[in-house]
Amino acid sequence: MGILNITDDSFSGDGVGNDVEAAVARARRLVEEGADIIDVGGESTRPDSKPITAEEELNRVLPIIKKLSKEIDTPISIDTYKSEVARRALEAGANMINDVWGLRQDPELAGVAAKYGVPIVITANQRDTQYKDIMAAVVESLVIGMNKALDAGVAWENIIIDPGIGFGKTLEGNLEVLRRSNELKSLGRPILLGTSRKSMIGQVLDLPVDERLEGTAATVALGIANGADIIRVHDVLQMKRVARMTDAVVRGIVRGIKLSLKPVRVYLSLGSNLGNRRANLIKAIALLTQDGGKVSSVYETEPVGVGEQPRFLNMVIRIDTYMSPVQLLSLIKGIEAEMGRDLSLKNAPRVIDIDIILYGDTIMESPELTIPHPRMRERAFVLIPFAEIAPDVVHPATGERVGDLAARVEGRDGVVEVIKRSKLFPEVRHNV
């Protein structure tokens, strides 16, 4: 997404004011450099900027959008939080809305997106708010905005989310959001990331706006590695190269073509019986599925093992990975440790328990890892959620269908569905 600021007070110094010809020329250059979307903004969003009226904003953006829509085929985004500006811009030829306030400022904006059937970017903006846990605040803000959009009739597939780097966050908060942005994949929508030339980079590198190219490149690469799907940038030519190189490493995409190397389909069993069990499962899913996946419903089961302990919530998830079995095991152990699992006692209560059930058609046995899981055929709390999402998968060692194994496994009556797949993430009302 290439930035086209129709202002004279942009923090980045690249605003073109009301010069239509200069704006169109810049947009053409952004497209030539590789922009897939042109984001047209008529009001500065820097912290010390003064708000302008809708009329003034329309006077800035409408002539440019009208001209651009006739001269370029690239989709045009209108960067506004005002419903009237968005409506008029869409009628003039814009194709999507980018709201940096996450539907907090104008309650009619979501309705405009719904009426015109266009995508809308919902940003987590923490200005004028208080928070203790920055990622919790970001997720809460996005969920609220997403629900407002859905309530107004915006299609699920037209929602894009943005963690809002720089909007009401401290330097430490911005760095933490960027570092943990992979957790946003659990919301199931494309992620837009806007770090270009921002003060976070200036604070870290002690550099002025016009010397933040390398810092921007680092944040773009890290953001894509953490799951960003759209990057909003000033320097399209250079950042397009960064994105292409990062895509080659992270996603196996070279010049728009997916490499022949194929990921392996893996099934994992998750369980939790300490603390907020549902929240533990959701956090583990977010850490495991940066590029999406499929999840079963959640089932409650009696514990097996040492002494009396709380009942478990269990589920099975499907992921695709380029990691080897040993690498995946190492990742899982790291997640379990990060989430606070105590490994000192076998079968003890646990915050999270993650097991590799199947790794493609692999059959292996080592001191560290056995695949398929040696007890999967005996565990109702594994087979029942497994059969829900993949009944036709075949056990590579025995040739048995998972659905058939689940139908005859002992202990079926003790496995009770408590959260349906469609309700696992009720805040965003979708089925992962």
N, C-alpha and C positions, 0 to 999 in steps of 0.2 A: 504494500500500500504506500504510494508516494504522496507526500504531504504538499498541499498547495494552499498556503496561507494568504487569504485575501485581506490582509491587515497591514497596518503600518507600525504595529507595536508587538510583533511576534518575538518571543524570548530568543529564538534562534537567529533572528536577523534576516530571515529569508522572505518576509512578507512582501507582496507586490502591490499592496494598497488597492486602489480602484482602477488600476491600469489593466483593462480587459486584454489588450493585445499582449502585454507582458505576461499575464496569467496564462493565456492560451499557449504562448511560446514555451513557458516553463512546463506546462502540462504535457505538451508534445515531447519535450526533452525527457521528462520522466518516463513516458511511454517507451521512447526509443531506448532508454537505459534499462527497461525491463519491468516497469511497474505493471501490476495486474489490476490495480484499483487506484483511482485518483481520489484523495480525500480532500474536499474543498471546505475550508473553514473561514467564516467571516468575522469571528469574534475570538480574541485571544483568551486562552484559558490559564495563563500564568497566574500565580497566586496574587500578585498585586495589580492585576488588570482591572479596569473598570467595566462593568456590564454595559451593554448597548441595547437599544430597543430592537424589537423584531423588525421594524421598518428599516432601520439603518442596516441591519444585518442582511435583509433582503436586497437592499440597494447595492450591497457589495457583491453578493453571490449570484443573484439571478442572471445578470447579463453574461457572466462567465459560464455558468452551467448551461444556459441556452446555446451559447456558441460552441462550447465543448461537446455537447451531446450531438451536435450536427457534424463535428469535424473529427471525432475520434470514436472508435468502437469500444474502448476500454470502459468498464463500469465506473460510474461516478458515485462517490459517497458524499453525503452532506453531513458535515461535522457541526451538529447543533443540538441543543436541548430544548428548543422551542417548537411546539407543535405546528404553529403557523408557518414558521420558516421551513420546517421539514415538508409540510404539505405543498407549499408553493415550489420548493426545490424539486420535489418528485414530479410535479406537473410540468416543470421546465426541462426534465430529462435526467434527473438523478435516479440512481438505482438502489440505494440503501441509505440507512441512517446510522450515524455514529454519535451516540449520546454519552458524553463524558460524565454525566451526573447519574447514570444508571436508573433513569426514570424517577428520580427524586424531585426534580424541579417542576416538571410540567406533566400533570396526570393525563393529559390528552395525547401525549406523544405516542404512547403504545397503540392507541386506537388508530392513529395515522398509519403506523407501520402495518397494522392488521388490515386496514381498509385497502391499502395499495399493494398488499402482499409482498412486501420487500423485507430483506434482512435488516436486523437492528443489532448494533453493538451495545451491550450493557456493560458499563464500566463500574468497578468498585472504587467509589470516591469517598475517602475518609475525611474530607474537609468538614469542619464544624462538628466532628464527632469525637467521642472518647473510646479508646480501646485498650485492652490489656494484651490480648493475643492477636497479633496482626493478621495471621492467616485465618483465624476464626472470624475476625471482622470482615475480611475480604470475602470469604465464602458466604457469610451471612448476608452481606450486601448484594452479592450476585444472586443468591437464591431469592431474596426479596424482589429484586428487579426482574428476574426470570418469571416469577409467579405473577407479577403485575402484567408482564407481556402476555403470558398465557391467558390470564383472566380477560384481557382485552381482545383476545382472539388471534394473537400472533401465532403462526405455525411453529411447532417445535423446531423444525429444520431451519427456520429463519432467525434463530437466536444465536448470537456470537457473544462470547464473554471476554472481558479485558480486566486483568487484575489491577489496573490503574496505577502503574508506577508513577510516583511523583505527586499524586493527588491526595494531599492531606497525610502523607506518611513521612516519618523521619528517615534519615539516611539508613539507620539500622533496619528500620521497617522495610524500606525499599529493597535492601540487599536480601533480607530474609524472604520477602515475597518472590524475588527472582530465584533465589536458591531453592525454594519449595514449590515453585509454580507447577511442578508435575502433579501435585495433589489436586489441581483443578480439573484434571482429566476425569476425576470421579463424577463431575457434574455432567459429563457426556456431551458437551458442546464444543465447537471449534474455539480455540483460544487466540485472541489478538494480543500482541505485545507491542507496546510503544515506549521504548527507552531512548530513542534517538536524541542525542545531544543534551540530555536532561541533566539537571543540577546534581543528581546522584553521581554521575560520571565526573562532573567538574569537581565535586567535593572529594572524591576518591583520588583523582589524578592531579588536583589543583591546577586545572586548565580552564581557559575561557571557552565560550561556546564554539568558536571556530576551530578549536583544536581537539575536539572530542571524537574524531572519526574512529580511532583505534579502540577507545573505550566503548563506543557504540557497537563496534564489531564484536567485541568480547561478549557484551550482553546479548546480542542477537544470536550468536552461536550457542551460548548457554541456554537461552530461551528456547531455541529450536530443539536442542537436546532434551529439554524438559517437557516438550510437547507442544510448543507454540506452532500454530498453523498459518498465521498471518503476522507479518512484521510491518509496523508503521514507521517509515523512515524518511529522512530528508535526502540522504545520499544514496539514491536507488542503485546506481551503477555498482558502487563498491559493496553495498549490503546484499545485492542480488548475488554477487560472487560468494560472499560469506554464506548465504543461505544455500546456494547450490553445493558448496563444499561440505557444509554441515549435513545436508540431506543425503549426500553420498555416503557419509560415514554412519549417520544415525538410521537412515531409512533405506539405504541401498538404492537410491535413485540417482542416476547419472544422465544428465541431459534429458530429463523428463521420462526416462525409461527405467523401469524397475529391473535391477540386476537379477540374473537367473538364480542366484542364491536364495533359497526359500526358507522362511522361518519354520520352526518346528511347532506343531500344535501340542500344547501341554495342558493337563488337567491337574488342578491343585485342590486339596481339601483344606478348609479353614475352620478353626474352632476357637471359641472363647468362653470362659466361665468366670472371669474376674472383672470387676469394674463395670463400665458401661459396655456390655457385650456387643450391642449393635454398632456403637461408635467404633469399637475396636475392629470389627469386621470391615466397616467402611474405610477406615484408615488403611488397613492392610491392602484392600482392593486398590486404593489410590496409589499406594507405593509399588504395587505389582503390575498395574495395567496402564502404563503411560500412553500406550497407543490403543486403548480400548480392549474389550474382551467380552465375555458373556458370563453371566452369573446365574446361579440357581436361586430359588427361594431359600429362606432361612428356616431351619428346623431345630426344634428344641429336643434334647436327648438327655437321658440319665448318664452321669459320668461313669467311666470304667477306670478302676485303679485304686489309689490309696485313700482309705478312710472316707468320711463324709465330706462332701464338697458340693458347691452349687451346680445346677444343671447347665449343660452346654448349649450354646447356639452353634450350629454347624451349617456349612454350605460348601458347594463346589464351584470353582470358577475355571473358565477356559481362557488361556492366553496364548499368543504366538510369540516366539522368542528366537533370537539368533544365538543365544547363549548355549554353551554346552551344559550337560546335566550338572557337572561339578560347579560350573560358574553360577548356575541357577541356584543350586543348594547354598552356595556362599552368600548370594543375595538374600535368600530366605532367612538364613541364620542372622544376617545383619539386621534385617527388618524385625525379627523376633527380639533381638537384643535391644534395638532402638526403642521398641515398644514396651520393654521392661519385663520380658519373660524370664522367669527364674528356672534355670536348667539344672539346679542342684539336686532335685528330686524327680525321679521318673514317674510319670502319670499324675503329677501333682496339679493342683489348680493352676491355670495359666491365663495370662492376658490374651495371648494369641498363640495358636499352634498351626503351623503351615506344613503340609506334607505334599511331596510330589507323588501323584497317583499314577499318571501315565505321562511319558515323554515320547510323543510320536509312537513309532513301532519299536522303540528301543527296549532291549532286554539286557540288563546288566546287574552285576552283583559285586560289590566291593565293601571293604570295612566301613566306608562312609555312607554308601548309598546303594539301595536295591530298587530297581525299576523293572516291571511294575511294582507298586507298593506291595510288600509280601502279605499284608493282611486286608487288602482292599476287598477281596471276595467274601470276607467274613463280617464286614462292618456295614450294618444297615445305615448308620449315620453318614457313610460315604456313598454307598450305592444308590440310595433313594434320591438325594439331590443330584448325583451324577446322572442317573437315568432321566431326570427331569429335563436336562439340557442336551444330553447326548445318548439317547437310548440305543442307537445303532453302532456306537463305537465298539470295536472288538478288542477283547483282551489279547495282546499279542502273543502271550505264551500258551493260552488254552483255547483260543478261538471262540470264546463265549461272548455273546452280546451283553453289554452293560444292562440293558433293559431286562434280559432274562435273568441275569444274576440278581438284580434288585427284586424281581418278582418272587424269588424263592429264598432270599436271605432270611436268616433267623433274626428276630427282634424288630420286625417291621412295625409292630404295634407301638413300640416305644419311641418311634421317630415321628414327631408331630410338627406339621408345618405351622409356623407362627408369623412369618412375614412373607407375603407373596413377592415374586420378582417385581411386579409392577408397583409394589408399595415399599420396596427396600430403600428407595430414595424419595420418600413422599414429598419432600420439600420442593423437588423439581418435577415430580409427577411424570416420570418416564421409566421405561423398561430398558435397563442397560443392554 
